[in-house]
Amino acid sequence: MNKLVMNFLVTEGYVDAAEKFRLESGTEPDIDLATITDRMAVKKAVQSGNVEDAIEKVNDLNPEILDTNPQLFFHLQQQRLIELIRNGKVEEALEFAQEELAPRGEENQSFLEELEKTVALLAFEDVSNCPVGELLDISQRLKTASEVNAAILTSQSHEKDPKLPSLLKMLIWAQNQLDEKAAYPRINDLSTAKLEDPAV
């Protein structure tokens, strides 16, 4: 159980909690905790809209991440374009799209479609009426940050998703399946994990 908790803390980037948990439980993380701080700095840069800084930090961590993952690099560049549009830098956004993103769109049809959607933001003065206005939502930054986080974890030979939430989902699914077939001691409150006797 301790390894599952440590896996969750490391994967989600809770470096202070992971360090305290390591000291209290004696459970060693499977990666260097210092790398978590670097990974969280990249994630925070993307979430705050500072994509250039994030790209620089990723390259400092491991330049191969962006070299071997063209989709991630495109999404970071797309996020950079979105930030230029968000800040009203129309000329700079158009120039950036033509010089940096258009060549990638020529190589990959899905990149071209995503680029067209992003550039469509420029056609609307009021983006709340834009059919692709969701690209300016904070959720887009979070999506890109999550993709970067997963790529960094993968490059560090660590799984990109924590195991604990998946195990809890499997537990709930298994209990739902068993409910139809048998009476058994079940866990009704996941926070305590207390087994409760079946209703007779």
Secondary structure, 3 states (H helix, E strand, C coil): CHHHHHHHHHHHCCHHHHHHHHHHHCCCCCCCHHHHHHHHHHHHHHHCCCHHHHHHHHHHHCCHHHHCCHHHHHHHHHHHHHHHHHCCCHHHHHHHHHHHHHHHHHHCHHHHHHHHHHHHHHHCCCHHHCCCHHHHCHHHHHHHHHHHHHHHHHHCCCCCCCHHHHHHHHHHHHHHHHHCCCCCCEECCCCCCCEECCCC
